[in-house]
Amino acid sequence: MTSRERVKRAVLFQGPDRVPYELPEPWGSDFLWVGCDPDPDWQPRIKTETRWEDEWGCIWGRLPSDTITMGQVIYHPLDDYSKLANYKFPDYAKKERYERAKRVVEANEGNKFVIADIPLSLIHRLEYLRGHESAWTDPYLYPEKMDKLLDIICEISMTAVERFAEIGVDGIISADDWGLQNRLMVKPEIWQQFWQPKYKKVYSFARSKGLLTFLHSCGYIIDILDGLIDAGLNVIQMDQQENMGVENLSKRFGGRLCFWCQVDIQNTMVKGSIEDIRNYAKLLIDSFGRFNGGFIAKWYPSPQAVGHSWEKIKAMAETFVEYGGQVYKQNT
């Protein structure tokens, strides 16, 4: 079974030969990642070690001593909706932006699952364009204008989906962190009113092109998982599970949503013993992967930022590979 087939079978609950994974060397990965290259005709107004502009006109900044984080947006180009009329959105239709991804797909020859990062960051891009406070008050103060802006972001994302489908990727992924530690960042009914239809629009289009849909989202997001499933999400990639409960997540969503996880990055992976980590990795497989699929294993690729030691990463990876290599043997 190729990695590509293995991931698809896990996502669609069709019986993979083992748990798919994305792990550091020497274990490797069943995935290949691709993304959009920058617009060759675009030039940033500013580009230094501590200040830079992205294609959306947002200017980012960070302290000179900061070598770990992505910084934060310090200039929001749509801080006033009156600027929208003259605002120039980035062009994701240009085929030149996908040439490198196309070469990756062609060289892969269908062996690994190719996942494409698309610009569908609905709440984060809204924050970057409008400002943090505005993004969270727009549903109440400027609902129609916000809805129009979100629609434009969706159209841009669908353009990227179209291009990636043309070159033969297998799935699309984006990131929106919707949760605090113990609750959603927005009222569930507000999320359902404004954001769920946008995800559904893009996911329906992606699935019509034969692509699987992935979303990274952290925090306490249990209140929107049903809505994401209804919108057409296939896989949720979450770095935290303990705040919602692994067994609870499995009971409520197992068999309907594939979970792509590592051992909880804030609790067990930091505070637990080696044995705790091994047991937790088995729990993830047993809870989410018991539906003839339904679980994909991973690691956190910036371990130094969250305090993960190599000893603990090794214990987690070995368990995912060894135990995850046996759970489906009876079905093969």
GUTI-85385 format. One line per 4 residues: number of its first residue (from 1); their letters; for each residue x, y, z of N, C-alpha, C. Coordinates in steps of 0.001 Angstrom, whole numbers. Example, Ala and Ser with C-alpha at 12.3 -4.5 7.8 and 13.67 -1.06 7.14 Angstrom:
BEGIN
1) as) 13190:-5690:7800:12300:-4500:7800:13200:-3300:7800  12850:-2250:7080:13670:-1060:7140:12900:30:7870;
END
This chain:
BEGIN
1) mtsr) 848:-1185:0:0:0:0:889:1243:0  673:2153:-940:1460:3378:-973:1015:4314:144  1855:5294:448:1491:6290:1447:223:7027:1040  116:7313:-234:-1062:8034:-736:-2343:7251:-458;
5) ervk) -2317:5963:-773:-3490:5134:-536:-3742:4969:954  -2672:4850:1727:-2786:4663:3182:-3487:5849:3838  -3064:7069:3473:-3690:8257:4055:-5155:8340:3648  -5431:8109:2373:-6818:8181:1916:-7699:7172:2639;
9) ravl) -7195:5970:2817:-7983:4942:3497:-8221:5293:4967  -7226:5909:5600:-7408:6322:6994:-8446:7425:7103  -8378:8393:6193:-9303:9526:6215:-10734:9085:5929  -10885:8134:5010:-12216:7713:4560:-12721:6461:5270;
13) fqgp) -11994:6015:6320:-12398:4853:7120:-12535:3602:6250  -11514:3379:5432:-11534:2254:4497:-10414:1243:4764  -9847:1250:5966:-8910:223:6355:-7506:355:5807  -6696:1277:6337:-5291:1343:5931:-4525:141:6488;
17) drvp) -3317:-99:5954:-2519:-1214:6460:-1843:-879:7784  -1687:415:8072:-1142:879:9339:-1592:2316:9549  -1310:2862:10727:-1604:4261:10988:-656:5123:10153  -1178:6020:9322:-290:6947:8607:339:7924:9593;
21) yelp) 1489:8492:9209:2129:9431:10123:2982:10449:9397  3224:11540:10110:4169:12568:9697:5099:12789:10892  6298:12236:10811:7233:12227:11927:8616:12647:11451  9494:13038:12383:10841:13417:11976:11651:12185:11569;
25) epwg) 12787:12426:10957:13688:11316:10669:14193:10717:11981  14359:9418:12061:14448:8476:10939:13135:7831:10536  11989:8277:11105:10732:7589:10847:10089:8033:9533  10197:9307:9191:9697:9769:7900:8229:10146:7908;
29) sdfl) 7661:10260:6705:6308:10791:6563:5599:10180:5370  4286:10056:5501:3444:9630:4384:2987:10813:3538  3426:12026:3890:2948:13246:3247:4055:13964:2477  3638:14673:1455:4448:15696:802:3650:16994:846;
33) wvgc) 4302:18067:1257:3637:19358:1372:4006:20259:189  3022:20956:-318:3267:21974:-1344:2473:23225:-983  2830:24330:-1593:2124:25587:-1365:2239:26490:-2569  1653:27662:-2466:1719:28658:-3533:3025:29433:-3418;
37) dpdp) 3724:29584:-4524:4890:30461:-4525:4430:31912:-4542  5282:32842:-4141:4918:34259:-4201:4617:34707:-5633  3786:35702:-5752:3507:36314:-7051:4813:36887:-7609  5256:36423:-8771:6530:36916:-9306:6515:38401:-9643;
41) dwqp) 5332:38972:-9788:5219:40394:-10135:5030:41294:-8921  5056:40706:-7723:4826:41477:-6504:6143:41714:-5778  6310:42926:-5283:7485:43271:-4505:7049:43922:-3195  7560:43452:-2054:7173:44044:-772:7728:45456:-625;
45) rikt) 6976:46292:69:7429:47661:329:8535:47690:1365  8560:46684:2215:9568:46624:3266:9926:45167:3517  11219:44902:3707:11674:43545:3973:13001:43606:4714  12929:43527:6046:14120:43496:6894:13981:42326:7858;
49) etrw) 14949:42163:8744:14894:41076:9717:13761:41246:10715  13359:42484:10950:12344:42741:11975:11042:43335:11428  11013:43703:10141:9813:44261:9520:9684:43706:8104  8480:43270:7749:8277:42794:6386:6791:42863:6028;
53) edew) 6532:42949:4739:5163:43030:4223:4805:41718:3547  3573:41249:3751:3118:40081:3008:2303:40533:1795  1873:39596:982:1192:39921:-279:-162:40579:-78  -689:40485:1124:-1983:41080:1414:-1840:42526:1892;
57) gciw) -609:43027:1935:-374:44394:2381:-262:44550:3878  -254:43428:4615:-72:43465:6066:1422:43569:6374  1780:44445:7284:3178:44586:7677:3380:43917:9031  4378:43030:9071:4680:42233:10245:5908:42786:10952;
61) grlp) 5969:42546:12249:7135:42975:13004:7431:42026:14147  8694:42007:14557:9098:41250:15730:10337:41882:16331  10621:41572:17569:11777:42117:18261:13062:41537:17675  14141:42301:17670:15415:41787:17147:15881:40502:17833;
65) sdti) 15507:40322:19099:15922:39133:19849:15038:37916:19578  13948:38117:18864:12989:37037:18608:13415:36245:17372  13852:35028:17596:14244:34164:16480:13346:32946:16352  12256:32914:17118:11389:31736:17149:10013:32006:16552;
69) tmgq) 9365:33090:16950:7980:33312:16545:7876:33934:15153  6665:33947:14634:6398:34544:13332:6152:36049:13440  6256:36596:14651:5984:38008:14839:4495:38289:14857  4126:39560:14680:2718:39925:14653:2509:41072:13679;
73) viyh) 1267:41204:13232:946:42271:12285:896:43600:13033  1629:44583:12512:1665:45907:13138:1003:46972:12260  648:46581:11027:-115:47478:10155:-1196:46672:9455  -2443:47105:9619:-3604:46402:9077:-4180:47221:7910;
77) pldd) -4041:46745:6674:-4409:47563:5511:-5894:47852:5371  -6747:47055:6036:-8188:47306:5967:-8738:47643:7359  -7986:48453:8106:-8463:48843:9437:-9734:49669:9374  -10048:50187:8203:-11313:50878:7967:-11914:50292:6685;
81) yskl) -13179:49897:6741:-13806:49270:5571:-13912:50216:4374  -13749:51516:4597:-13774:52454:3468:-12590:52218:2528  -11558:51547:3010:-10380:51261:2193:-10587:50069:1261  -11666:49337:1471:-11882:48119:692:-12065:48399:-796;
85) anyk) -12683:49531:-1122:-12971:49847:-2527:-11703:49956:-3366  -10625:50425:-2770:-9374:50607:-3516:-8298:49588:-3144  -8676:48598:-2371:-7707:47611:-1915:-7432:46582:-3012  -6182:46216:-3203:-5803:45236:-4211:-5501:43896:-3541;
89) fpdy) -6323:42902:-3832:-6123:41575:-3278:-5027:40832:-4050  -4331:39911:-3394:-3315:39132:-4105:-3942:38247:-5173  -3189:37990:-6224:-3668:37205:-7358:-3173:35767:-7231  -4084:34856:-6918:-3730:33443:-6785:-4087:32639:-8031;
93) akke) -4431:33321:-9107:-4775:32616:-10346:-3549:32324:-11208  -2478:33041:-11006:-1301:32909:-11865:-700:31509:-11767  -587:30866:-12899:-96:29492:-12915:1378:29406:-12531  2097:30529:-12668:3511:30514:-12277:3675:30212:-10784;
97) ryer) 2652:30516:-10025:2722:30314:-8582:2673:28836:-8199  2341:27981:-9145:2142:26566:-8855:3139:25668:-9600  4101:26274:-10253:5050:25486:-11040:5901:24583:-10155  6389:25093:-9058:7216:24267:-8175:6387:23135:-7576;
101) akrv) 5157:23430:-7171:4279:22389:-6641:4007:21327:-7706  3839:21762:-8935:3594:20823:-10035:4768:19870:-10201  5983:20380:-10091:7165:19523:-10226:7232:18501:-9091  6834:18921:-7885:6811:17998:-6747:5816:16871:-6996;
105) vean) 4634:17219:-7484:3604:16214:-7754:4073:15243:-8829  4675:15757:-9879:5136:14898:-10972:6242:13959:-10512  7142:14447:-9671:8239:13616:-9181:7754:12568:-8180  6652:12841:-7524:6120:11937:-6506:5594:10640:-7096;
109) egnk) 5056:10698:-8309:4511:9532:-9015:3435:8806:-8212  2692:9573:-7430:1564:8995:-6703:1921:8213:-5463  3174:8238:-5038:3579:7414:-3899:3143:8003:-2563  3365:9315:-2357:2978:9948:-1110:1732:10795:-1297;
113) fvia) 1061:11071:-196:-127:11921:-214:335:13373:-282  -65:14075:-1327:363:15465:-1500:-707:16387:-947  -328:17176:43:-1257:18098:692:-829:19528:398  -1775:20345:-15:-1495:21713:-448:-2038:22719:556;
117) dipl) -1192:23650:943:-1567:24725:1866:-2246:25833:1062  -3507:26144:1401:-4253:27163:674:-4529:28366:1582  -4817:29537:1007:-4994:30764:1809:-6382:30918:2418  -6894:29839:3027:-8219:29876:3641:-8078:30063:5152;
121) slih) -7476:31146:5565:-7342:31438:6988:-8360:32517:7322  -9573:32083:7607:-10687:33030:7668:-10600:33983:8859  -10379:33461:10050:-10333:34374:11189:-8968:35044:11288  -7896:34332:11000:-6566:34941:11127:-6344:36012:10058;
125) rley) -6721:35729:8827:-6537:36747:7791:-7428:37953:8067  -8624:37703:8601:-9485:38819:8987:-8800:39668:10050  -8153:39011:11029:-7415:39747:12055:-6262:40537:11446  -5541:39923:10527:-4397:40591:9921:-4825:41807:9104;
129) lrgh) -5940:41676:8404:-6414:42772:7554:-7107:43864:8354  -7887:43470:9362:-8738:44426:10061:-8185:44847:11429  -7351:44014:12034:-6937:44232:13410:-7666:43270:14324  -7029:42910:15429:-7580:41882:16308:-8950:42266:16860;
133) esaw) -9069:43439:17415:-10339:43851:18023:-11447:43940:16981  -11120:44509:15832:-12137:44650:14780:-12633:43299:14292  -11723:42341:14148:-12120:41021:13651:-13176:40376:14538  -13074:40606:15834:-14002:39960:16751:-15261:40783:17006;
137) tdpy) -15248:42048:16645:-16459:42866:16805:-17202:43075:15496  -16564:42775:14363:-17220:42960:13060:-18547:42219:12924  -18692:40983:13463:-19993:40314:13322:-21141:41098:13930  -20832:41980:14880:-21864:42763:15548:-21978:44179:14976;
141) lype) -20847:44764:14582:-20841:46154:14118:-20950:46292:12602  -20296:45388:11872:-20272:45487:10401:-20503:44110:9773  -21613:43455:10093:-21808:42079:9619:-21821:41939:8104  -22463:42859:7392:-22546:42742:5935:-21191:42977:5283;
145) kmdk) -20450:43951:5775:-19132:44239:5206:-18157:43108:5494  -18216:42559:6710:-17361:41433:7031:-17703:40230:6167  -18988:39985:5976:-19424:38856:5175:-18907:38980:3742  -18922:40182:3204:-18410:40420:1859:-16911:40152:1790;
149) lldi) -16177:40587:2805:-14738:40363:2832:-14420:38876:2941  -15135:38154:3778:-14925:36722:3908:-15231:36000:2600  -16244:36455:1885:-16568:35860:586:-15414:36021:-402  -14785:37180:-378:-13648:37417:-1277:-12497:36486:-926;
153) icei) -12225:36319:367:-11171:35395:789:-11494:33981:338  -12763:33598:418:-13167:32267:-47:-12940:32116:-1549  -13280:33136:-2319:-13076:33070:-3768:-11597:32923:-4095  -10751:33653:-3390:-9307:33530:-3588:-8855:32107:-3261;
157) smta) -9351:31564:-2170:-8996:30203:-1776:-9455:29188:-2809  -10636:29387:-3360:-11159:28465:-4365:-10346:28534:-5661  -9803:29696:-5949:-8909:29809:-7097:-7671:28952:-6880  -7123:29009:-5661:-5964:28169:-5342:-6341:26688:-5394;
161) verf) -7511:26337:-4891:-7978:24952:-4954:-8039:24479:-6405  -8571:25313:-7265:-8677:24971:-8696:-7307:24681:-9289  -6339:25540:-9001:-4990:25367:-9537:-4339:24098:-8988  -4491:23860:-7683:-3891:22671:-7097:-4552:21392:-7627;
165) aeig) -5857:21439:-7835:-6538:20276:-8407:-6011:19979:-9808  -5735:21019:-10561:-5223:20844:-11919:-3882:20128:-11947  -3041:20350:-10938:-1721:19726:-10951:-1709:18382:-10226  -2840:18008:-9608:-2957:16654:-9092:-2629:16430:-7634;
169) vdgi) -2857:17440:-6766:-2656:17203:-5331:-3803:16355:-4800  -3636:15837:-3599:-4634:14933:-3016:-5539:15597:-1989  -5051:16663:-1348:-5850:17313:-314:-5409:18741:-112  -6251:19503:569:-5945:20908:873:-6044:21123:2374;
173) isad) -5221:22058:2881:-5205:22337:4309:-5081:23835:4538  -5638:24303:5633:-5479:25689:6075:-5514:25688:7593  -5340:26861:8192:-5256:26942:9656:-6100:28085:10191  -6893:27791:11192:-7666:28781:11943:-7779:28297:13376;
177) dwgl) -7129:28957:14307:-7215:28566:15718:-8439:29225:16337  -9469:28426:16565:-10749:28957:17014:-10952:28886:18524  -10051:28195:19235:-10323:27967:20638:-9388:28642:21615  -9937:29028:22751:-9147:29345:23934:-8887:28020:24657;
181) qnrl) -8393:28078:25873:-8100:26832:26570:-9358:26055:26962  -10437:26778:27279:-11618:26089:27798:-12920:26491:27131  -12843:27252:26067:-14059:27644:25356:-13685:28179:23977  -14707:28312:23153:-14533:28868:21820:-14283:30372:21921;
185) mvkp) -13580:30933:20944:-13294:32366:20954:-14502:33219:20585  -15488:32598:19989:-16685:33304:19551:-17883:32441:19910  -19031:33059:20087:-20221:32275:20390:-20488:31277:19260  -20811:30023:19600:-21046:29021:18556:-22075:29452:17516;
189) eiwq) -23112:30160:17967:-24147:30579:17014:-23633:31646:16047  -22696:32479:16511:-22083:33470:15619:-21184:32774:14607  -20420:31782:15063:-19576:30998:14145:-20432:30317:13086  -21548:29725:13531:-22423:29029:12589:-23046:29990:11578;
193) qfwq) -23345:31195:12021:-23982:32170:11130:-23030:32699:10076  -21805:33022:10475:-20894:33711:9559:-19806:32813:8961  -19228:31934:9754:-18052:31216:9272:-18344:29830:8710  -19295:29129:9278:-19591:27795:8765:-19946:27808:7278;
197) pkyk) -20795:28747:6806:-21114:28750:5374:-19890:28989:4483  -18908:29725:4990:-17710:29993:4186:-16869:28726:4030  -16687:28004:5136:-15976:26734:5037:-16717:25782:4087  -18027:25739:4212:-18805:24836:3367:-18645:25182:1892;
201) kvys) -18595:26451:1593:-18431:26889:211:-17129:26374:-378  -16037:26529:365:-14724:26108:-131:-14586:24594:-95  -15021:23965:989:-14877:22512:1096:-15736:21786:60  -16914:22291:-204:-17759:21670:-1233:-17087:21750:-2591;
205) fars) -16481:22887:-2869:-15776:23054:-4140:-14580:22107:-4209  -13813:22023:-3128:-12640:21145:-3111:-13042:19687:-3300  -14073:19272:-2634:-14504:17880:-2741:-15078:17575:-4115  -15653:18584:-4755:-16131:18385:-6132:-14973:18145:-7091;
209) kgll) -13779:18574:-6678:-12570:18369:-7476:-11827:17091:-7065  -12416:16340:-6151:-11806:15093:-5720:-10760:15236:-4646  -10738:16372:-3944:-9725:16628:-2927:-10284:16398:-1525  -9448:15867:-647:-9797:15743:761:-9493:17060:1470;
213) tflh) -10228:17345:2535:-10140:18644:3202:-9598:18494:4616  -8590:19317:4935:-7922:19288:6233:-7958:20690:6836  -8069:20763:8160:-8006:22039:8860:-7201:21878:10139  -6248:22771:10359:-5585:22861:11662:-6345:23864:12519;
217) scgy) -6675:23448:13734:-7305:24372:14668:-7011:23900:16082  -6539:24814:16916:-6170:24472:18288:-7113:25127:19291  -6953:24703:20544:-7787:25217:21605:-9026:24354:21803  -9970:24880:22563:-11212:24171:22853:-12195:24425:21706;
221) iidi) -12254:23501:20762:-13044:23721:19535:-14174:22709:19379  -14482:21993:20442:-15464:20921:20334:-16830:21423:19880  -17139:22690:20179:-18460:23230:19858:-18661:23506:18370  -17595:23450:17570:-17762:23702:16133:-17420:22481:15283;
225) ldgl) -17091:21361:15907:-16704:20194:15114:-17874:19636:14307  -19061:19607:14896:-20227:19172:14119:-20439:20081:12908  -20280:21386:13138:-20455:22331:12041:-19417:22156:10950  -18183:21846:11336:-17136:21608:10340:-17389:20323:9564;
229) idag) -17881:19302:10256:-18245:18061:9563:-19346:18337:8552  -20373:19077:8977:-21471:19427:8064:-20983:20269:6894  -19922:21055:7129:-19371:21901:6066:-18532:21113:5066  -18193:19876:5415:-17440:19042:4489:-16003:18795:4875;
233) lnvi) -15645:19034:6145:-14276:18778:6580:-14050:17281:6761  -12931:16785:6233:-12558:15384:6399:-11642:15145:7589  -10680:16063:7811:-9637:15827:8807:-9430:17076:9660  -9446:16898:10970:-9091:17979:11877:-7699:17703:12430;
237) qmdq) -6805:18663:12259:-5457:18537:12819:-5426:19387:14081  -5326:18726:15225:-5327:19441:16500:-4125:19025:17337  -3498:20011:17973:-2329:19770:18810:-2709:19546:20263  -3932:19899:20619:-4447:19700:21977:-5673:18809:21921;
241) qenm) -5779:17915:22895:-6985:17089:23018:-7437:16970:24473  -6484:17113:25406:-6802:16876:26816:-7848:17847:27343  -7854:19077:26811:-8832:20052:27299:-10257:19704:26884  -10408:18813:25902:-11735:18369:25478:-11991:16912:25831;
245) gven) -10909:16164:26061:-11026:14754:26418:-10958:13862:25194  -9946:13003:25132:-9788:12126:23972:-10998:11211:23813  -11417:10574:24908:-12558:9657:24826:-13838:10397:24438  -13993:11622:24943:-15164:12420:24605:-15183:12763:23120;
249) lskr) -14041:13170:22591:-13943:13476:21164:-14234:12240:20318  -13703:11114:20741:-13931:9876:20004:-15404:9473:20020  -16009:9590:21185:-17420:9198:21324:-18327:10067:20456  -18024:11360:20404:-18917:12283:19703:-18641:12384:18196;
253) fggr) -17379:12196:17814:-17039:12477:16411:-16284:11351:15710  -15876:10340:16461:-15145:9238:15857:-15957:8547:14777  -15300:8218:13668:-15988:7595:12547:-16632:8583:11600  -16719:9849:12023:-17265:10898:11150:-16210:11909:10751;
257) lcfw) -15140:11987:11549:-14074:12955:11331:-12753:12276:11651  -11793:12413:10759:-10475:11846:10998:-9653:12828:11832  -8936:12312:12821:-8128:13141:13717:-6648:12965:13377  -5965:14096:13213:-4526:14108:12907:-3842:14784:14092;
261) cqvd) -3204:13985:14946:-2744:14501:16231:-1375:13965:16622  -744:14695:17519:367:14198:18304:-95:14144:19762  737:13624:20623:450:13685:22056:269:15152:22443  -727:15428:23261:-1094:16801:23633:150:17635:23953;
265) iqnt) 332:18729:23195:1604:19457:23245:1777:20294:24499  683:20614:25197:791:21487:26364:839:20732:27679  321:19515:27691:228:18791:28951:1110:17544:28973  604:16421:28493:1351:15175:28609:2721:15248:27953;
269) mvkg) 2814:15903:26792:4095:15947:26094:5133:16755:26867  4678:17670:27707:5591:18492:28499:5730:17941:29913  4612:17615:30534:4598:17257:31952:4655:15754:32219  4343:14952:31211:4253:13519:31425:5589:12814:31383;
273) sied) 5614:11601:31932:6795:10745:31863:6854:10067:30494  7951:9364:30246:8074:8609:28999:6955:7585:28891  6653:6949:29985:5572:5953:29981:4223:6621:29737  4002:7795:30326:2759:8539:30082:2598:8834:28592;
277) irny) 3680:9234:27962:3638:9594:26544:3334:8377:25685  3963:7263:25995:3677:6042:25237:2216:5629:25392  1709:5706:26615:318:5323:26858:-651:6273:26162  -317:7569:26149:-1185:8546:25503:-1209:8315:23995;
281) akll) -41:8012:23416:13:7744:21970:-858:6537:21622  -834:5514:22469:-1693:4348:22240:-3168:4721:22383  -3457:5595:23366:-4841:6037:23573:-5376:6752:22338  -4561:7603:21725:-4990:8296:20511:-5339:7302:19409;
285) idsf) -4490:6309:19223:-4735:5308:18185:-5984:4503:18500  -6110:4049:19746:-7260:3228:20134:-8569:4001:20047  -8538:5289:20395:-9765:6087:20456:-10220:6564:19083  -9291:7115:18300:-9658:7698:17018:-9510:6731:15847;
289) grfn) -8599:5757:15988:-8306:4878:14858:-9082:3590:14842  -10059:3454:15709:-10778:2182:15820:-11978:2077:14886  -12067:3011:13954:-13216:3022:13037:-12786:2581:11637  -11931:1536:11607:-11361:1085:10331:-10570:2222:9681;
293) ggfi) -9906:2999:10507:-9213:4221:10109:-9612:5318:11073  -9354:6553:10693:-9813:7673:11509:-8743:8380:12303  -7484:7910:12204:-6414:8578:12932:-5140:8646:12095  -4476:9814:12160:-3170:10027:11557:-2273:10599:12649;
297) akwy) -1047:10100:12750:-114:10533:13786:831:11601:13265  1289:12469:14142:2246:13489:13742:3090:13912:14944  4004:14825:14690:4794:15435:15755:4675:16937:15619  5163:17668:16618:5157:19131:16550:6503:19575:15982;
301) pspq) 6516:20169:14784:7779:20399:14067:8645:21532:14609  8177:22227:15646:8999:23251:16309:9101:22905:17792  9742:21792:18114:9727:21294:19490:10358:22239:20496  11359:23009:20056:12023:23912:20986:11089:25029:21445;
305) avgh) 10101:25371:20621:9171:26446:20975:8185:26031:22061  7988:24723:22230:7000:24243:23209:7615:23334:24264  8933:23232:24273:9608:22496:25323:9522:20991:25232  9572:20447:23997:9532:18996:23824:10952:18455:23673;
309) swek) 11328:17546:24532:12666:16957:24463:12712:15860:23412  13910:15602:22895:14057:14557:21891:13708:13194:22476  14011:12977:23736:13689:11699:24380:12182:11431:24328  11386:12474:24579:9930:12309:24565:9402:12188:23131;
313) ikam) 9981:12940:22209:9588:12819:20801:9855:11400:20316  11001:10863:20678:11375:9505:20278:10383:8487:20827  10005:8627:22086:9046:7702:22693:7704:7758:21973  7249:8971:21659:5985:9130:20946:6058:8522:19558;
317) aetf) 7107:8852:18809:7234:8374:17441:7339:6853:17386  8131:6282:18265:8273:4830:18281:6947:4146:18555  6162:4707:19467:4859:4118:19777:3906:4238:18602  3875:5404:17971:3021:5578:16798:3378:4570:15704;
321) veyg) 4661:4359:15491:5095:3465:14422:4878:2000:14800  5301:1618:15996:5223:213:16390:3787:-234:16666  3104:511:17529:1724:138:17861:798:414:16673  1039:1542:16014:215:1874:14842:433:955:13668;
325) gqvy) 1526:205:13691:1773:-760:12621:1083:-2084:12828  459:-2268:13990:-159:-3550:14306:-1681:-3496:14420  -2236:-2311:14608:-3678:-2247:14942:-4582:-2701:13816  -4122:-2642:12567:-4979:-3049:11446:-4573:-4391:10861;
329) kqnt) -3621:-5091:11473:-3125:-6336:10907:-4232:-7360:10703  -5186:-7377:11617:-6263:-8371:11515:-7155:-8128:10306  -7081:-6905:9741:-7937:-6591:8601:-7199:-6676:7253  -5899:-7013:7294:-5130:-7048:6061:-4707:-8461:5706;
END
